Each structure stands twice: as structure tokens, then as C-alpha cells.
């Protein structure tokens, strides 16, 4: 079995050497390749990488892919997927690190059985920001609809990193990151959850997630964020229709919850954009109150969540503001 690590590189000079060293420190003794995707940054990240690789002595096959111009994180990951020769691919952000036993721990369950993906635990460094942890216990294996249900209740996190994905699974379903957007992991993990039929959880920390000032995670560009969120919402709706998942309650609730969470966020953090943002969401949503009421069943909380779809936009906005006030 061969493992491929994909590392997009863009303006991470202070961090890239530690990231690279964490790959070199892996205890995994079988085939391992590491593909570094140069996304045309403006600092000396690539020079640092090339200098370090010149002195590297070991079994890992390091390769560099050069973009002709900056294309963004999604495109860099896609270039990596297209170039891998391994059975499983692992995404590592270039300002983060992995533990020495990361690949060894994540591949252990694959010695007995293939899984669409394996997910490990992670640790946040440099911030008190709260993020969804891996709630599945070590050794838990999920199959079929259990994977989707576990994602809906946040038993496994939406970040694309720190997961081993079976390459044949990704290629069979033509799964690639949507390019030209931020918050790309929201759509990627939604699609993975909808299509994956097997998951294995490794309950140990295998990834060190660093939050730094100036990162995409920290920066706030609300106008671009609104545009990308609505693009993702439309892609989710289109995806559910294309895969005949419109009547799936878990898929329905993932889409509706994503809409409500993002509406609440924009209402709280960028209220001046809320009206336009919501009006656009109403245009891209393919659902109706009738569909929602059928899927919500007798769940009163879900009916309250989706009631705004029954109202004209001005009244719906007033209703949502009241709803957010009591959330």
C-alpha cells in the first residue's frame, strides 16, 4: 500500500520547514510520497523547500508541482490529487504539522480492510478558538448511511485535512475541490459524507492544527465570504439533486442547517450585507416550504427553522432576526 501526502504551498516561509520536517519524521516504513504544490507565492517558501530537500536522505519520494500562476488552495489540492500515485491521499496544510506516527496510525486499520476514508484526531495550537473535535471513539468503523448521519451530528469534523482518502473512491465519484472559493471544506466534506460508504476513526492526535494571524481561517472578507457561501449552498442543492438525495432527511438537514448557521453569522458580523445575502440565498435554494415540511415531519424545531421559506423575503428577514435573537 502506498500513501500520498499533498501539501499546497503559498506564502508560508515561517512554517514550511517545520511542516516538511514533520513529514520526514514519519515512522511509516512502507511506500510514501509527498507532493508539494507551488501555488506561486511571493515569499521564499519554495526556496526553503528546495534547500531542505537537497539535504534529505530517506525513503520518502518528494515531488514538486509548479502552478504557472496563483490558483488558490482548492486548485492546489486538485493538482495534488491528479498527480498522486498512491492508494490513499492525505492533505496537509503547509503551516501545520503531523505527529511522527500519523501515517502509521492512520494506515493500521487498512491492513485488514479498505475504507473510503480514515479520520484521525487533531490538536489546535496558537488559539483558543473552539472547533469541532473528532467525537468518534478510537476503532469505530461506520458503514453506509452511518457515515452521513455521523457527519450531520458532528461526530467527525468538516476539515479536509487529517484524513486518508482512498484515491479510487475520489476518482470513481469525480470528487475534486471547487476552485475559486473560500470555505471549500464545507462543500468537500458534505460531498464526502453523502457518498462515502465506509469510515474508520483513529482516536489519537495525528495532526497539529496551527491558527495564525493572517491565515484564511482568521482573515475576514465578508463580501467574498457571502458570495462563496451562496455558491456552496447552490452546489449542495445541485449535488443532492444530481445524486437523488433530495428526499434524504440527513442531506436536507445538513443543507438547511448550513443555511441557518451562515445566515446567523452574517446577521451578527456583517448586518449591512444581510439583506442582499439572504435574497440571493432564496434565489439559489431549490427547496420549498412544502418539501421542508415533508422532511421535517413532526419535529417542531426544524419546522421553526424552515418557516422563513414560507414567507415573502421582507417578512422572512424579520422572522429570522427574531429567531436569531432567541437562538
Backbone torsions as a table, in degrees:
resi	resn	phi	psi	omega
1	UNK	NA	133.8	-179.7
2	UNK	-114.8	137.6	-179.3
3	UNK	-112.7	137.6	177.3
4	UNK	-116.7	127.3	174.3
5	UNK	-104.0	129.4	179.0
6	UNK	-111.9	124.7	-179.4
7	UNK	-124.8	105.3	172.5
8	UNK	-71.2	140.3	-176.2
9	UNK	-124.8	120.9	177.4
10	UNK	-155.2	108.3	174.2
11	UNK	51.0	57.8	-179.5
12	UNK	-129.8	34.1	-175.3
13	UNK	-52.0	-41.5	-178.7
14	UNK	-68.3	-13.5	-171.1
15	UNK	-119.8	-22.0	-167.6
16	UNK	-64.8	-33.4	-178.7
17	UNK	-66.9	-41.3	177.2
18	UNK	-65.7	-39.5	177.6
19	UNK	-60.7	-48.2	-178.7
20	UNK	-63.6	-40.3	-179.9
21	UNK	-65.0	-34.9	179.2
22	UNK	-64.9	-30.1	175.0
23	UNK	-72.3	-43.2	179.9
24	UNK	-63.4	-24.8	-177.3
25	UNK	-84.1	3.3	-174.6
26	UNK	-62.6	137.8	178.8
27	UNK	-84.7	-10.7	177.9
28	UNK	-60.4	125.8	-172.7
29	UNK	-101.2	-9.9	-179.2
30	UNK	-87.8	-169.2	-174.8
31	UNK	-60.2	129.5	179.1
32	UNK	-144.5	125.8	173.6
33	UNK	-119.1	149.9	178.8
34	UNK	-128.8	117.8	-178.5
35	UNK	-105.0	117.1	178.2
36	UNK	-100.7	123.5	-176.2
37	UNK	-104.8	111.0	179.1
38	UNK	-77.6	109.0	-177.7
39	UNK	-100.2	30.4	169.9
40	UNK	62.1	54.3	173.9
41	UNK	-74.8	177.9	-176.9
42	UNK	-110.9	2.9	178.0
43	UNK	-105.7	-164.1	-174.7
44	UNK	-101.6	29.3	179.7
45	UNK	-55.5	-47.6	-175.7
46	UNK	-68.8	-34.8	176.6
47	UNK	-64.1	-40.6	177.8
48	UNK	-63.4	-39.9	178.6
49	UNK	-63.6	-48.7	-177.5
50	UNK	-62.5	-38.8	177.9
51	UNK	-64.4	-42.4	-178.6
52	UNK	-68.4	-39.1	-179.1
53	UNK	-68.1	-27.3	178.9
54	UNK	-64.4	-27.7	-177.7
55	UNK	-102.3	0.1	-176.8
56	UNK	-75.5	133.1	173.4
57	UNK	-127.3	113.7	-178.3
58	UNK	177.2	-175.1	-174.2
59	UNK	-88.4	-15.4	-174.6
60	UNK	-71.5	134.0	177.8
61	UNK	-90.8	102.5	178.2
62	UNK	-91.1	132.3	176.3
63	UNK	-133.2	149.3	179.2
64	UNK	-119.3	130.2	173.5
65	UNK	-110.6	131.4	-178.6
66	UNK	-107.7	123.7	168.0
67	UNK	-78.1	152.5	177.8
68	UNK	-80.7	-22.5	177.1
69	UNK	-153.9	164.1	179.3
70	UNK	-64.8	125.7	-176.4
71	UNK	-123.2	-6.7	176.7
72	UNK	97.3	167.3	-173.5
73	UNK	-62.2	-44.3	-178.7
74	UNK	-60.2	-45.9	-179.8
75	UNK	-64.0	-37.6	179.5
76	UNK	-65.3	-42.6	177.4
77	UNK	-64.7	-40.5	178.8
78	UNK	-62.9	-40.5	177.0
79	UNK	-60.9	-38.7	177.9
80	UNK	-65.1	-45.5	179.0
81	UNK	-58.6	-44.6	-177.0
82	UNK	-65.8	-21.7	-175.6
83	UNK	-98.8	-11.8	-173.8
84	UNK	-67.6	150.1	174.3
85	UNK	-118.4	5.8	-178.2
86	UNK	-87.2	170.6	176.5
87	UNK	-80.4	-30.9	178.5
88	UNK	-130.7	146.4	179.0
89	UNK	-119.2	143.2	-176.7
90	UNK	-129.4	127.9	179.0
91	UNK	-95.9	128.8	178.1
92	UNK	-128.1	122.5	176.4
93	UNK	-75.4	144.0	-168.7
94	UNK	-74.8	-6.2	174.1
95	UNK	-106.6	10.3	177.2
96	UNK	-113.1	-179.6	177.5
97	UNK	-139.2	161.7	172.5
98	UNK	-117.8	154.0	179.5
99	UNK	-72.6	155.5	-178.5
100	UNK	-55.8	-32.3	-178.2
101	UNK	-97.2	14.1	-175.3
102	UNK	-54.3	-61.6	-175.1
103	UNK	-66.2	-36.8	179.0
104	UNK	-62.0	-44.8	180.0
105	UNK	-66.3	-43.4	-175.2
106	UNK	-72.1	-26.1	-179.8
107	UNK	-87.5	-15.8	-175.8
108	UNK	-54.6	-47.6	179.5
109	UNK	-65.3	-20.2	-177.9
110	UNK	-77.5	-7.6	177.2
111	UNK	-71.2	-23.4	-177.8
112	UNK	-106.0	-26.4	-173.8
113	UNK	-159.9	148.1	174.4
114	UNK	-83.4	141.6	174.2
115	UNK	-128.3	151.6	176.4
116	UNK	-62.7	-37.0	170.9
117	UNK	-159.1	156.3	177.0
118	UNK	-119.8	134.2	-177.4
119	UNK	-121.0	139.2	178.8
120	UNK	-115.2	171.5	177.1
121	UNK	-82.8	162.3	-179.5
122	UNK	-141.0	162.7	178.9
123	UNK	-125.8	134.7	178.1
124	UNK	-88.4	134.8	179.1
125	UNK	-125.5	133.2	173.1
126	UNK	93.8	7.9	-178.8
127	UNK	-160.9	156.6	173.7
128	UNK	-98.0	7.7	178.9
129	UNK	-58.1	133.1	178.7
130	UNK	-91.1	128.0	177.9
131	UNK	-130.3	156.2	-176.5
132	UNK	-63.9	125.3	177.9
133	UNK	-84.1	176.0	168.6
134	UNK	-80.9	113.7	-177.4
135	UNK	-93.3	-15.0	178.6
136	UNK	-69.4	139.0	179.8
137	UNK	-73.9	154.9	179.4
138	UNK	-57.2	128.9	177.9
139	UNK	92.1	-2.0	179.1
140	UNK	-73.3	131.7	175.8
141	UNK	-118.1	130.5	179.4
142	UNK	-115.5	149.2	179.0
143	UNK	-135.3	156.9	173.8
144	UNK	52.2	-128.9	-174.3
145	UNK	-70.6	-12.5	178.2
146	UNK	-62.7	-32.6	-178.9
147	UNK	-63.8	-47.8	179.6
148	UNK	-65.3	-44.6	-179.4
149	UNK	-62.7	-38.9	179.6
150	UNK	-66.0	-35.1	177.5
151	UNK	-69.1	-40.9	-179.1
152	UNK	-60.5	-36.8	-179.8
153	UNK	-93.7	12.2	174.0
154	UNK	65.1	35.0	174.3
155	UNK	-76.4	-23.6	169.6
156	UNK	-132.4	145.7	-166.6
157	UNK	-83.0	162.2	-175.4
158	UNK	-84.3	-14.8	180.0
159	UNK	-58.1	138.4	-178.8
160	UNK	-78.6	-20.5	-178.3
161	UNK	-74.3	165.2	175.7
162	UNK	62.9	33.8	173.8
163	UNK	-134.2	139.0	171.1
164	UNK	-94.0	115.5	179.6
165	UNK	-102.8	133.8	174.9
166	UNK	-69.7	123.1	-174.7
167	UNK	-62.5	-39.1	179.8
168	UNK	-63.8	-33.8	175.5
169	UNK	-64.0	-46.7	179.4
170	UNK	-62.3	-44.8	-177.2
171	UNK	-71.2	-36.0	-179.8
172	UNK	-61.8	-35.8	-178.8
173	UNK	-100.7	7.6	179.1
174	UNK	54.3	43.3	-178.0
175	UNK	-86.9	119.8	174.6
176	UNK	-141.6	160.5	178.9
177	UNK	-74.0	141.2	175.8
178	UNK	-72.3	122.5	-174.9
179	UNK	-86.4	153.3	175.8
180	UNK	86.1	11.6	-179.9
181	UNK	-129.0	164.5	164.9
182	UNK	-105.0	171.9	-174.2
183	UNK	62.6	28.7	-175.7
184	UNK	-62.4	-26.3	-178.8
185	UNK	-67.0	-26.7	178.0
186	UNK	-59.5	-46.0	-179.3
187	UNK	-75.1	-43.2	-178.5
188	UNK	-57.2	-50.3	-176.2
189	UNK	-70.8	-31.6	173.4
190	UNK	-60.4	-45.5	-179.4
191	UNK	-68.0	-40.7	176.7
192	UNK	-60.0	-45.9	-178.2
193	UNK	-62.7	-37.1	-178.5
194	UNK	-70.5	-32.0	-170.8
195	UNK	-106.0	-24.7	-177.0
196	UNK	-69.4	140.2	179.3
197	UNK	-114.0	1.4	177.5
198	UNK	-156.6	139.3	-178.3
199	UNK	-143.8	142.5	173.0
200	UNK	-126.8	134.6	-177.8
201	UNK	-105.0	130.3	173.8
202	UNK	-109.5	110.8	-171.3
203	UNK	-83.1	21.8	178.0
204	UNK	-107.1	152.1	176.4
205	UNK	-70.0	120.3	178.0
206	UNK	-122.6	-3.1	-173.9
207	UNK	-138.8	136.1	177.1
208	UNK	-108.9	103.9	-174.6
209	UNK	-91.7	111.7	-177.0
210	UNK	-98.6	129.6	176.7
211	UNK	-106.6	119.3	-175.4
212	UNK	-123.0	149.2	175.9
213	UNK	-62.1	136.2	179.1
214	UNK	92.1	-7.6	178.4
215	UNK	-73.8	165.4	178.0
216	UNK	-58.9	-34.6	-178.7
217	UNK	-63.6	-35.4	-173.1
218	UNK	-92.0	-39.9	-176.5
219	UNK	-62.3	148.4	178.6
220	UNK	-124.6	115.6	172.3
221	UNK	-126.9	91.9	-167.3
222	UNK	-69.2	-34.2	179.6
223	UNK	-64.7	-45.7	177.7
224	UNK	-66.3	-39.5	179.7
225	UNK	-59.5	-44.1	179.1
226	UNK	-60.4	-45.0	-179.5
227	UNK	-61.5	-43.8	-178.3
228	UNK	-69.4	-39.4	179.1
229	UNK	-60.7	-44.0	-179.4
230	UNK	-70.0	-30.8	174.3
231	UNK	-65.4	-43.1	179.3
232	UNK	-64.0	-42.6	179.3
233	UNK	-59.3	-43.7	178.1
234	UNK	-63.9	-42.1	179.8
235	UNK	-63.4	-38.9	177.4
236	UNK	-61.6	-45.7	-179.9
237	UNK	-63.7	-45.0	179.5
238	UNK	-63.0	-41.7	-179.2
239	UNK	-62.6	-44.3	-179.0
240	UNK	-64.4	-35.7	178.6
241	UNK	-71.5	-43.7	-178.9
242	UNK	-61.9	-33.4	-177.6
243	UNK	-101.2	14.8	175.8
244	UNK	54.9	47.8	-179.0
245	UNK	-114.8	12.8	-175.9
246	UNK	-63.3	-27.8	-178.3
247	UNK	-96.8	6.6	178.2
248	UNK	-82.1	121.8	-175.4
249	UNK	-63.9	-37.7	179.6
250	UNK	-65.7	-42.7	178.2
251	UNK	-64.4	-45.4	177.7
252	UNK	-55.5	-47.1	-177.2
253	UNK	-71.1	-32.9	174.9
254	UNK	-61.7	-44.6	-179.9
255	UNK	-66.8	-46.7	-178.6
256	UNK	-65.9	-39.2	178.5
257	UNK	-67.1	-39.6	176.4
258	UNK	-59.7	-43.1	178.5
259	UNK	-62.0	-46.3	-176.6
260	UNK	-67.3	-40.3	179.6
261	UNK	-63.4	-43.6	-178.8
262	UNK	-71.7	-36.3	175.5
263	UNK	-61.9	-45.3	179.3
264	UNK	-61.6	-40.7	-179.7
265	UNK	-64.1	-47.5	-179.3
266	UNK	-68.0	-37.6	177.8
267	UNK	-60.8	-37.8	-177.9
268	UNK	-81.1	-38.3	-170.6
269	UNK	-101.9	-24.4	179.7
270	UNK	-143.4	65.0	-173.8
271	UNK	-59.5	-26.8	-179.4
272	UNK	-67.2	-20.2	-179.0
273	UNK	-97.8	-4.5	-170.1
274	UNK	-62.3	-45.5	-176.3
275	UNK	-59.7	-50.6	-179.0
276	UNK	-64.5	-41.5	-179.2
277	UNK	-60.0	-47.2	-177.9
278	UNK	-69.4	-41.2	179.2
279	UNK	-59.7	-39.8	178.0
280	UNK	-67.4	-39.4	177.2
281	UNK	-60.1	-40.9	179.4
282	UNK	-63.3	-29.7	179.2
283	UNK	-75.8	-34.9	-175.1
284	UNK	-88.5	-19.3	179.4
285	UNK	-69.1	135.5	179.8
286	UNK	-101.5	3.2	-177.5
287	UNK	-93.9	169.4	178.0
288	UNK	-135.3	167.7	177.5
289	UNK	-61.2	-37.8	-179.3
290	UNK	-62.3	-45.0	178.4
291	UNK	-63.6	-43.8	-179.0
292	UNK	-62.4	-43.5	-177.5
293	UNK	-64.4	-33.6	177.4
294	UNK	-66.4	-43.1	-177.4
295	UNK	-78.9	-28.8	178.9
296	UNK	-72.7	-26.2	179.8
297	UNK	60.4	-133.2	-178.5
298	UNK	-94.9	13.7	-179.1
299	UNK	-79.7	104.9	-174.1
300	UNK	-64.0	-37.1	-179.1
301	UNK	-64.9	-40.6	177.9
302	UNK	-68.5	-36.3	177.3
303	UNK	-63.2	-40.7	175.9
304	UNK	-63.6	-40.4	179.3
305	UNK	-58.7	-40.8	-171.6
306	UNK	-97.4	-1.1	-175.3
307	UNK	-60.2	-29.5	-177.1
308	UNK	-58.7	-26.3	-179.0
309	UNK	-68.4	-18.8	178.9
310	UNK	-81.8	-18.2	-171.0
311	UNK	-100.1	153.1	170.2
312	UNK	-60.2	154.3	-173.8
313	UNK	-52.3	-48.6	-179.1
314	UNK	-58.9	-44.2	178.6
315	UNK	-69.4	-36.6	179.1
316	UNK	-61.9	-39.5	179.1
317	UNK	-64.5	-41.7	177.8
318	UNK	-63.3	-43.0	179.2
319	UNK	-61.4	-44.9	-178.8
320	UNK	-63.4	-40.7	179.1
321	UNK	-61.5	-41.0	176.1
322	UNK	-65.5	-40.5	179.9
323	UNK	-62.9	-44.4	179.8
324	UNK	-65.4	-31.8	-180.0
325	UNK	-62.9	-33.1	-176.8
326	UNK	-99.8	0.8	179.6
327	UNK	-76.8	NA	NA
